[in-house]
Amino acid sequence: MDVHLNIHGRQGLAGQLYRQLRAGIVDGRLAPGERLPSTRDLATRLGVSRKTTLDVFERLIAEGYLRSRAGDGTFVAHEMTRLAPPPSPAIPGPGAGSIWEALPDALPHTPPDAAPAFDFVGGVTDKSLFPFDKWRSCVGHALRVQARGRGTYRDPAGEQELRLAVSRYLAFSRAVVSNWQDVLVTHGAQQAIDLVARVVLRPGDVVAVEDPGYPPARIAFSALGARLAYVPVDAEGLVVDALPDNARIVYVTPSHQFPLGMAMSLERRVALLEWAQRRGALVVEDDYDGEFRFMGRPMESLKSLDNGGVVAYVGTFSKTIFPELRIGYVIPPAPLAAAMRRAKQVGDWHSCAMTQTALAKFMLDGYFAKHLRRMHKEYAARREALLAHLNGPLAPWLAARTPAAGIHLVAHLKTAQDERTLIGRAAAASVGLYGISGMYGGRTPTPGLLFGYGGIGVADIHAGMEKLAGVLAAGA
């Protein structure tokens, strides 16, 4: 790599070069083991004689800053380490706004090498079951499409083929009728929620959220200066009668309430839409894993019932494919569409065009539907295995809620065990558990555990639950 050096005038050239190279080594810009340009190349680039560069290199070698290997080059000595800079009375640089200091992390992140052997983390999928051979062909197609393109910036709303595929899929599976022009492609559901909030909210506006509810969405609203109003949920979902009159946005997960799992009843859905129309509020419907339904008939999405244009429908491929794909979408009410497209453009211009093209082909060629059918069958088996333990050997300690859909479920603690203590004891047995107390905001938490089964197979579910039974029995 080139070394950034400046030569001023024609006096003391060797001294200038020596001081700059030595400073680069001492302050760490030139790392130990890094190869320097040859004396000939450096002399040519700086317009000095080769004798000048040779003299400087020999001096630095003699002082131990450089090492030379015959026929290989000159390198920064491995013995050199970065020296701590002296204390400076300089004025500190700009810091982050106070809101960012106060906000917690959206969700716990466990490095793969630190994950427990039996990990029941929610929101993840099993990549080993994904048809990567089909995906590889779709990526190859996307590369060929890109090779024929002009190399320009793309539409902030997304690639037309993917928007068409999403609109067709939602019409068939979720009864959401839309044109492809109504779909805005995002980096997952989180960016979709953030875009809605940026366009609609003003600092100090009230956002009504479910209690308990989804922490990353709450954090997105809070980061933009919103005031959160925690609204309780019951067996029928969000309690509409408890909504504050001044809420500008209502965020809900009606198909599979996060984290408790109940579906919002049709009566409540209609009541919520009527409330939003009367108040001029926006409803953000997060349909994060409604594709996986195991009991009863499919529930109508809020968007499919929305005749007043008050629902922004948010979806993601993180739960149906895998989170690293970072593709989601939002169908906002028509009056918000242009503003959200501009907000997307201001934020990151557009999502990855190649990934969008590959995903569009994956969907339009039928691979996505086939993958969903396979995963539905697999997740049903995992759900059954998990419930067999929770309703059987673990029933003295845990009361499982049986959701009709999704890839996680919640079990409340029956005994007086401390949630954090139990999670710690389970971790010592290589069982990854996750509490729900932190998902409450406005009322006293009901302690419980969230069991995700999207990323853990049936055999590991049995083994992990047996270990957990031992942990619970030992603490009884």
C-alpha positions in Angstrom: 0.0 0.0 0.0 1.1 3.6 -0.6 2.4 5.5 2.4 1.0 9.1 2.7 4.1 11.3 2.8 4.6 15.0 2.1 7.8 16.7 1.0 8.0 20.5 1.4 10.7 22.3 -0.5 14.0 20.7 -1.3 15.8 21.2 2.0 16.3 18.4 4.5 14.6 15.8 2.4 16.0 12.9 4.3 15.0 14.4 7.6 11.4 15.1 6.5 11.0 11.6 5.2 12.6 10.0 8.4 10.3 12.0 10.8 7.2 11.1 8.9 7.9 7.4 8.6 8.9 7.2 12.3 5.8 9.1 13.4 3.6 6.7 11.3 5.2 3.7 13.0 5.0 5.1 16.5 1.4 6.2 16.4 0.2 3.0 14.8 -0.7 4.1 11.3 2.0 1.7 10.0 1.2 -1.5 11.7 3.8 -4.1 12.8 4.6 -6.4 10.0 3.3 -4.0 7.3 5.3 -4.0 4.1 6.7 -0.6 2.9 7.2 0.4 -0.7 10.6 -0.3 -2.1 13.2 2.5 -1.9 13.2 2.8 -5.7 9.3 3.2 -5.9 9.2 5.6 -3.0 12.0 7.8 -4.5 10.2 7.9 -7.8 6.8 8.8 -6.3 8.3 11.6 -4.1 10.6 12.9 -6.7 13.8 12.5 -4.6 17.0 10.5 -5.2 17.1 6.9 -4.3 20.1 7.6 -2.0 17.7 9.7 0.1 15.3 6.9 0.6 18.1 4.3 1.1 19.6 6.5 3.9 16.3 6.9 5.7 15.5 3.2 5.5 18.9 2.2 6.8 18.6 4.6 9.7 15.2 3.3 10.7 16.5 -0.3 10.4 19.4 0.6 12.6 17.1 2.1 15.2 14.9 -1.0 15.2 11.8 0.5 13.6 12.1 -1.5 10.4 13.3 -5.0 9.4 14.6 -5.9 6.0 14.5 -9.4 4.4 16.7 -10.0 1.4 14.6 -10.5 -1.7 11.4 -9.9 0.1 11.2 -6.2 1.1 11.2 -3.9 4.1 8.7 -4.3 6.9 7.7 -2.5 10.1 9.3 -4.3 13.0 7.0 -6.7 14.9 8.4 -5.4 18.1 6.7 -2.1 17.6 3.4 -1.4 19.4 1.3 1.6 19.3 2.3 4.1 22.0 -0.4 5.8 24.0 -0.8 9.5 22.9 0.1 12.0 25.7 -2.8 13.6 27.5 -4.2 16.6 25.7 -6.1 19.5 27.0 -7.9 19.8 23.6 -11.7 20.4 23.6 -13.5 17.1 23.3 -15.3 16.3 20.0 -19.0 16.2 19.5 -20.8 13.5 21.5 -23.9 11.5 20.8 -27.3 13.0 21.6 -28.7 12.1 25.0 -31.4 9.9 23.6 -28.8 7.5 22.2 -27.1 7.2 25.5 -30.4 6.3 27.2 -31.7 3.8 24.6 -31.0 0.1 25.3 -29.9 -2.4 22.7 -32.8 -3.5 20.6 -32.3 -7.2 21.2 -29.6 -9.3 22.9 -27.0 -10.4 20.4 -25.0 -13.5 21.1 -21.9 -14.2 18.9 -22.2 -17.6 17.2 -19.2 -19.0 19.0 -20.8 -18.1 22.4 -24.3 -19.5 21.7 -25.4 -22.2 24.1 -25.7 -25.8 22.8 -29.5 -25.7 23.1 -30.5 -22.2 22.2 -34.2 -21.2 22.3 -33.7 -17.6 21.1 -36.6 -16.1 19.2 -36.7 -14.6 15.8 -34.2 -16.9 14.1 -34.7 -19.5 11.4 -33.0 -22.7 10.5 -30.7 -22.0 7.5 -29.8 -25.7 7.1 -33.3 -26.2 5.6 -33.1 -23.4 3.1 -32.7 -24.5 -0.6 -29.4 -22.8 -1.2 -29.0 -24.7 -4.6 -32.1 -22.9 -5.9 -31.0 -19.6 -4.3 -27.6 -19.9 -6.0 -29.3 -20.1 -9.4 -31.4 -17.0 -8.5 -28.3 -15.1 -7.5 -26.6 -16.1 -10.7 -29.6 -14.8 -12.6 -29.4 -11.5 -10.6 -25.7 -11.2 -11.5 -26.4 -11.6 -15.2 -29.1 -8.9 -14.9 -26.7 -6.6 -13.2 -24.0 -7.2 -15.7 -26.4 -6.0 -18.4 -27.4 -2.8 -16.4 -25.9 0.7 -16.6 -24.6 0.9 -13.1 -27.0 3.6 -12.0 -28.8 4.2 -8.7 -32.1 2.4 -8.5 -35.6 3.2 -7.5 -35.7 3.9 -3.7 -39.0 1.9 -3.5 -37.3 -1.2 -4.8 -37.0 -3.4 -7.9 -40.2 -3.7 -9.8 -40.0 -7.5 -10.0 -39.7 -7.9 -6.2 -42.5 -5.4 -5.5 -44.7 -7.4 -8.0 -43.8 -10.7 -6.3 -44.6 -9.3 -2.9 -47.9 -7.9 -3.9 -49.0 -11.2 -5.5 -47.9 -13.1 -2.5 -49.7 -10.9 0.0 -52.9 -11.0 -2.1 -52.9 -14.8 -2.1 -51.7 -15.5 1.5 -52.8 -12.5 3.5 -55.7 -11.1 1.5 -53.9 -7.8 1.2 -55.0 -6.3 -2.1 -52.4 -3.9 -3.6 -50.6 -2.9 -6.8 -46.9 -3.5 -7.1 -46.5 0.3 -7.0 -47.8 0.3 -3.4 -45.0 -1.8 -2.1 -41.8 -0.2 -0.6 -38.9 -2.5 -0.1 -36.8 -2.0 3.0 -33.9 -3.4 5.0 -36.2 -5.6 7.1 -39.2 -4.7 9.2 -37.1 -2.5 11.5 -36.4 0.0 8.7 -40.0 -0.1 7.6 -41.1 0.9 11.1 -38.4 3.6 11.3 -39.5 5.0 7.9 -43.1 5.2 9.0 -42.1 6.9 12.2 -39.8 9.4 10.5 -42.6 10.5 8.1 -45.5 10.6 10.5 -44.1 11.6 13.9 -43.1 14.9 15.4 -41.1 15.1 18.7 -43.5 14.7 21.6 -46.1 12.8 19.6 -47.7 9.8 21.4 -47.3 6.3 20.1 -49.5 3.5 21.5 -47.7 0.2 21.9 -48.8 -3.2 23.2 -47.8 -4.1 26.7 -46.0 -6.4 26.7 -44.6 -5.7 23.3 -41.8 -5.7 20.8 -38.7 -3.8 22.2 -37.1 -2.9 18.8 -40.2 -1.1 17.6 -40.5 0.8 20.9 -36.9 1.9 20.6 -37.3 3.1 17.0 -40.2 5.3 18.1 -38.4 6.6 21.2 -35.3 7.4 19.2 -37.4 9.9 17.2 -38.7 11.7 20.3 -42.0 9.9 20.6 -43.7 9.4 24.0 -44.8 5.8 24.4 -48.2 4.9 25.8 -48.3 1.3 27.0 -51.7 -0.3 26.2 -52.6 -3.7 27.8 -53.4 -6.8 25.9 -55.8 -9.6 26.9 -57.0 -12.8 25.3 -58.4 -10.9 22.3 -55.3 -8.8 21.7 -54.9 -5.0 22.2 -57.5 -3.5 24.5 -58.8 -0.8 22.1 -60.8 0.9 24.9 -57.5 1.7 26.7 -56.0 3.6 23.8 -55.1 7.2 24.6 -57.1 9.8 22.6 -54.0 11.6 21.4 -52.1 8.7 20.0 -50.7 9.5 16.5 -49.6 6.0 15.8 -50.8 2.6 17.2 -48.2 -0.2 16.7 -49.7 -3.7 16.9 -48.9 -7.3 16.1 -52.4 -8.6 15.5 -51.7 -12.0 13.8 -49.4 -13.2 16.5 -49.0 -10.8 19.4 -45.4 -10.4 20.4 -44.5 -12.0 22.7 -47.6 -13.7 24.2 -48.9 -15.1 20.9 -52.6 -14.5 20.9 -54.3 -13.3 17.7 -56.4 -10.1 17.8 -60.1 -11.0 17.5 -62.1 -9.7 14.5 -64.2 -7.6 16.8 -61.1 -5.8 18.2 -59.7 -5.4 14.6 -62.8 -3.6 13.5 -62.9 -1.5 16.7 -59.2 -0.5 16.2 -59.8 0.5 12.6 -62.9 2.6 13.5 -60.9 4.2 16.4 -58.1 5.2 14.0 -60.5 6.6 11.5 -62.2 8.8 14.1 -58.9 10.0 15.6 -57.0 10.5 12.3 -54.3 8.1 13.6 -52.1 5.6 11.8 -52.1 1.9 12.6 -48.8 0.1 12.0 -49.5 -3.6 11.5 -46.4 -5.7 12.0 -47.2 -9.1 10.4 -43.8 -10.5 11.3 -44.4 -14.3 11.2 -48.1 -14.7 10.3 -47.2 -17.2 7.5 -46.8 -20.0 10.1 -50.3 -20.8 11.4 -51.0 -24.1 13.0 -54.5 -23.9 14.5 -57.9 -22.5 13.2 -58.6 -20.6 10.1 -56.3 -17.9 8.8 -57.1 -14.5 10.4 -57.8 -11.4 8.3 -55.0 -8.9 8.3 -55.9 -5.4 9.4 -54.8 -4.2 6.0 -57.4 -6.4 4.3 -60.2 -4.8 6.4 -58.9 -1.2 6.0 -61.4 0.8 4.0 -60.3 4.1 5.4 -56.6 4.1 4.5 -55.3 4.1 8.1 -53.1 1.0 8.1 -49.4 0.7 7.2 -48.7 -3.0 6.6 -45.2 -4.2 7.5 -43.7 -7.5 6.6 -40.3 -9.2 6.5 -38.5 -12.2 5.0 -36.3 -12.5 8.2 -38.7 -15.2 9.6 -39.5 -17.0 6.4 -35.9 -17.1 4.9 -33.3 -15.8 7.3 -32.5 -12.5 9.0 -29.2 -11.9 7.2 -31.1 -11.3 4.0 -32.2 -7.9 5.4 -35.3 -7.6 3.1 -38.6 -6.4 4.4 -41.4 -4.3 3.0 -44.2 -1.9 3.9 -47.5 -1.0 2.2 -48.4 2.5 3.6 -51.6 4.3 3.1 -51.6 6.2 -0.3 -51.1 9.7 1.2 -47.8 8.5 2.9 -46.3 6.6 -0.1 -44.4 9.5 -1.7 -43.0 10.8 1.5 -41.9 7.4 2.6 -40.2 6.8 -0.7 -38.3 10.1 -0.2 -37.4 9.1 3.3 -36.0 5.8 2.1 -33.9 7.7 -0.5 -32.6 10.1 2.0 -31.6 7.3 4.4 -29.8 4.9 2.1 -31.1 5.5 -1.4 -32.2 1.9 -2.0 -31.8 -1.6 -0.8 -29.4 -4.0 -2.6 -30.6 -4.4 -6.1 -28.9 -7.8 -6.7 -30.5 -9.3 -3.6 -33.9 -8.0 -4.6 -33.6 -9.4 -8.1 -32.6 -12.8 -6.8 -35.5 -12.8 -4.3 -38.0 -11.8 -6.9 -37.0 -14.8 -9.1 -37.0 -17.1 -6.0 -40.6 -16.0 -5.4 -41.9 -15.8 -9.0 -40.5 -19.2 -9.9 -42.3 -20.9 -7.0 -39.3 -21.7 -4.8 -40.5 -19.5 -2.0 -43.9 -21.1 -1.7 -42.3 -24.6 -1.7 -39.9 -23.5 1.0 -42.8 -22.1 3.1 -44.7 -25.4 2.9 -41.6 -27.4 4.0 -40.9 -25.0 6.9 -44.5 -25.0 8.0 -44.3 -28.8 8.4 -41.0 -28.6 10.2 -42.0 -25.9 12.6 -45.2 -27.7 13.4 -43.2 -30.7 14.5 -40.9 -28.5 16.6 -43.8 -26.7 18.2 -45.4 -30.1 19.1 -42.2 -31.3 20.6 -41.8 -28.2 22.7 -45.4 -28.2 23.9 -45.1 -31.9 24.8 -42.4 -31.0 27.3 -43.9 -27.8 28.6 -47.3 -29.4 29.1 -45.8 -32.6 30.4 -42.6 -32.9 32.6 -42.2 -29.2 32.9 -45.8 -28.4 33.8 -45.2 -28.2 37.6 -42.9 -25.1 37.0 -44.1 -23.6 33.7 -47.5 -22.7 32.2 -47.3 -22.6 28.5 -49.4 -20.4 26.3 -50.4 -22.2 23.1 -50.3 -19.8 20.1 -52.0 -20.6 16.9 -49.2 -19.2 14.8 -45.5 -18.1 14.8 -42.2 -19.6 15.6 -42.0 -18.9 19.3 -44.2 -19.4 22.3 -44.2 -18.1 25.9 -44.4 -20.0 29.2 -45.1 -18.2 32.5 -43.3 -19.2 35.7 -45.7 -21.0 38.1 -43.5 -20.9 41.1 -41.7 -18.1 42.8 -38.5 -18.5 40.8 -36.7 -15.4 39.8 -36.6 -15.1 36.0 -33.0 -13.9 35.8 -31.8 -16.5 38.2 -33.4 -19.3 36.2 -32.0 -18.0 33.0 -28.5 -18.0 34.5 -28.8 -21.5 35.9 -30.1 -22.8 32.5 -27.1 -21.1 30.8 -24.8 -23.0 33.0 -26.4 -26.2 31.7 -25.9 -24.9 28.0 -29.6 -24.1 27.6 -30.3 -20.6 26.2 -33.5 -19.1 27.8 -34.8 -15.6 27.3 -37.1 -13.7 29.7 -40.1 -11.5 28.9 -40.2 -9.2 31.9 -38.2 -6.6 30.0 -40.9 -6.5 27.3 -43.4 -4.8 29.8 -43.4 -1.1 30.1 -46.5 0.2 31.9 -47.6 -2.5 34.3 -46.1 -5.1 36.6 -44.5 -7.9 34.5 -45.7 -11.4 34.6 -42.4 -13.4 34.7 -42.0 -15.9 31.9 -39.7 -17.3 29.2 -39.8 -16.9 25.4 -39.0 -20.2 23.7 -38.1 -19.7 20.0 -38.1 -22.9 17.9 -37.2 -21.5 14.5 -33.5 -22.2 15.0 -33.4 -25.4 17.0 -34.3 -28.9 15.7 -36.6 -31.5 17.2 -33.8 -33.6 18.7 -32.2 -30.6 20.3 -35.6 -29.5 21.7 -36.0 -32.8 23.4 -32.4 -32.7 24.8 -32.6 -29.1 25.9 -36.0 -29.5 27.6 -34.6 -32.6 29.5 -31.7 -30.5 30.7 -34.1 -27.7 31.7 -36.2 -30.1 33.6 -33.1 -31.1 35.6 -32.3 -27.4 36.3 -35.9 -26.8 37.5 -36.0 -29.9 39.7 -32.6 -29.0 41.3 -33.9 -25.6 42.2 -37.2 -26.8 43.6 
